[in-house]
Amino acid sequence: MTAERWMRFYPSDWLGDPALRTCSYAARGLWMDMLCLMDAAKPRGHLKLSRQKVDAQTLATLTNGTPRRVEKLLAELQKAGVFSVNSRGTIYSRKMVREEKWSKKGKKMSAARWSKRAETKEEFGTSNARSMTPESRVHNKQESCRSRLGAARAKRHHQPDHDPPISVTIQ
């Protein structure tokens, strides 16, 4: 896990989840530790450590609890429907798995979009800045600045089409 890794957390989701709100403080604390472990796991969202599912004994060790207490809290969380268990018996967070799926889809769509954009630039020769002479680069930059300045001036001196607001003076 890198130091740059972060986990998306929405307090409104945490506080607004009715299933989680029915659980004890201890169970919610265990769930938060489990979420942190699942965030770092592969695949993301599954309670795994080195690609092995985590049992109550291991989870107790990882969270500084006793196996008996962890089993009781897991049963409380499962009864409330806070997590799901797949066919192999691995606990997973439905939301984390869903977010990971969306993230992968977004990365794929983004890569496709940018690769198309690069192809289009190559087609029209706009991406090859090396073929431009230094003079043309300066000229293009000056034209760009002029057009932005012109737009800003026009915006500043634009008269509204509606009546100006009425000002009231209070004495």
C-alpha positions as CSV (number, residue, x, y, z in Angstrom):
1,M,0.0,0.0,0.0
2,T,1.4,3.4,-1.0
3,A,1.4,6.5,1.2
4,E,-0.7,8.3,-1.4
5,R,-3.6,5.8,-1.1
6,W,-6.8,7.3,0.3
7,M,-10.3,6.0,0.9
8,R,-13.5,7.8,-0.1
9,F,-15.6,8.2,3.0
10,Y,-18.9,10.0,3.3
11,P,-20.0,10.8,6.8
12,S,-23.6,11.1,5.7
13,D,-23.5,7.5,4.4
14,W,-22.0,6.3,7.7
15,L,-24.5,8.1,9.8
16,G,-27.4,7.5,7.5
17,D,-27.1,3.7,7.1
18,P,-30.1,2.4,9.1
19,A,-28.6,-1.2,9.2
20,L,-25.4,0.1,10.7
21,R,-27.1,2.4,13.1
22,T,-28.8,-0.5,14.8
23,C,-25.4,-2.0,15.7
24,S,-23.5,-1.4,18.9
25,Y,-20.5,1.0,19.1
26,A,-18.2,-2.0,19.2
27,A,-19.7,-3.6,16.1
28,R,-19.5,-0.2,14.2
29,G,-15.8,0.1,15.3
30,L,-15.0,-3.3,14.1
31,W,-16.8,-2.6,10.8
32,M,-14.6,0.6,10.3
33,D,-11.5,-1.5,10.9
34,M,-12.8,-4.1,8.4
35,L,-13.5,-1.3,5.8
36,C,-9.9,-0.2,6.2
37,L,-8.6,-3.7,5.7
38,M,-11.0,-4.2,2.7
39,D,-9.8,-1.0,1.1
40,A,-6.2,-2.3,1.0
41,A,-7.2,-5.9,0.0
42,K,-7.1,-7.4,-3.5
43,P,-9.7,-7.5,-4.8
44,R,-10.7,-4.2,-3.2
45,G,-13.8,-4.5,-1.0
46,H,-13.2,-8.1,0.1
47,L,-11.9,-9.0,3.6
48,K,-8.7,-10.7,2.5
49,L,-5.1,-10.6,3.6
50,S,-2.5,-11.7,1.1
51,R,-5.4,-13.0,-1.1
52,Q,-6.6,-15.3,1.7
53,K,-9.9,-14.8,3.4
54,V,-9.8,-13.5,6.9
55,D,-11.3,-15.6,9.6
56,A,-12.5,-14.4,13.1
57,Q,-9.2,-15.5,14.7
58,T,-7.1,-13.5,12.2
59,L,-9.5,-10.5,12.4
60,A,-9.2,-10.5,16.2
61,T,-5.4,-10.4,15.9
62,L,-5.6,-7.6,13.3
63,T,-8.0,-5.5,15.5
64,N,-6.6,-6.3,18.9
65,G,-9.7,-8.1,20.0
66,T,-10.5,-11.6,21.3
67,P,-11.8,-14.2,18.8
68,R,-14.9,-14.7,20.9
69,R,-15.7,-11.0,20.9
70,V,-15.0,-10.6,17.2
71,E,-17.3,-13.6,16.4
72,K,-20.1,-12.0,18.4
73,L,-19.6,-8.6,16.7
74,L,-19.5,-10.2,13.2
75,A,-22.7,-12.0,14.0
76,E,-24.3,-8.7,15.0
77,L,-23.1,-7.0,11.8
78,Q,-24.3,-9.9,9.6
79,K,-27.7,-10.1,11.3
80,A,-28.1,-6.3,10.6
81,G,-27.1,-6.9,6.9
82,V,-24.2,-4.6,7.1
83,F,-21.9,-6.8,4.9
84,S,-22.4,-9.6,2.4
85,V,-20.6,-13.0,2.2
86,N,-19.8,-14.5,-1.2
87,S,-20.1,-18.2,-2.2
88,R,-16.5,-18.8,-0.9
89,G,-17.3,-17.4,2.5
90,T,-15.4,-14.2,2.1
91,I,-16.9,-11.1,3.7
92,Y,-17.2,-8.1,1.4
93,S,-18.6,-4.5,1.3
94,R,-21.2,-4.2,-1.3
95,K,-20.6,-0.4,-1.7
96,M,-16.8,-0.8,-2.0
97,V,-17.2,-3.5,-4.6
98,R,-19.7,-1.4,-6.6
99,E,-17.3,1.7,-6.4
100,E,-14.4,-0.4,-7.6
101,K,-16.5,-1.6,-10.5
102,W,-17.4,2.0,-11.4
103,S,-13.8,3.1,-11.0
104,K,-12.5,0.4,-13.4
105,K,-15.2,1.3,-15.9
106,G,-14.4,5.0,-15.6
107,K,-10.7,4.3,-16.1
108,K,-11.5,2.2,-19.2
109,M,-13.8,4.9,-20.7
110,S,-11.2,7.6,-19.9
111,A,-8.4,5.7,-21.6
112,A,-10.6,5.1,-24.7
113,R,-11.6,8.8,-24.8
114,W,-8.0,10.0,-24.5
115,S,-6.7,7.5,-27.1
116,K,-9.3,8.7,-29.6
117,R,-8.3,12.3,-28.8
118,A,-4.6,11.5,-29.5
119,E,-5.6,9.8,-32.8
120,T,-7.6,12.9,-33.8
121,K,-4.7,15.2,-33.0
122,E,-2.3,13.1,-35.0
123,E,-4.8,13.1,-37.9
124,F,-4.9,16.8,-38.0
125,G,-1.3,17.4,-37.0
126,T,-2.2,19.5,-34.0
127,S,-0.3,17.5,-31.4
128,N,3.1,17.8,-33.0
129,A,4.4,21.0,-31.4
130,R,7.9,20.3,-32.6
131,S,6.9,21.0,-36.2
132,M,6.1,24.6,-35.2
133,T,8.7,27.3,-35.5
134,P,9.5,29.4,-32.4
135,E,8.0,32.4,-34.2
136,S,4.7,30.7,-34.9
137,R,4.5,29.5,-31.2
138,V,4.9,33.1,-30.0
139,H,2.4,34.3,-32.6
140,N,-0.2,31.7,-31.4
141,K,0.4,32.6,-27.8
142,Q,-0.1,36.3,-28.5
143,E,-3.3,35.7,-30.5
144,S,-4.6,33.5,-27.6
145,C,-3.9,36.3,-25.1
146,R,-5.5,38.9,-27.3
147,S,-8.7,36.9,-27.7
148,R,-8.9,36.3,-23.9
149,L,-8.4,40.0,-23.2
150,G,-11.0,41.0,-25.8
151,A,-13.5,38.6,-24.3
152,A,-12.8,39.9,-20.8
153,R,-13.2,43.5,-21.9
154,A,-16.5,42.7,-23.7
155,K,-17.8,40.9,-20.6
156,R,-16.8,43.8,-18.3
157,H,-18.5,46.5,-20.5
158,H,-21.6,44.4,-21.2
159,Q,-24.9,46.1,-20.4
160,P,-27.5,43.9,-18.9
161,D,-30.8,43.4,-20.9
162,H,-32.9,43.8,-17.8
163,D,-33.6,46.7,-15.5
164,P,-30.9,47.4,-12.9
165,P,-31.6,46.4,-9.3
166,I,-33.3,49.1,-7.2
167,S,-31.1,50.3,-4.4
168,V,-32.8,51.3,-1.1
169,T,-31.2,53.6,1.4
170,I,-32.1,53.1,5.1
171,Q,-31.8,56.1,7.3
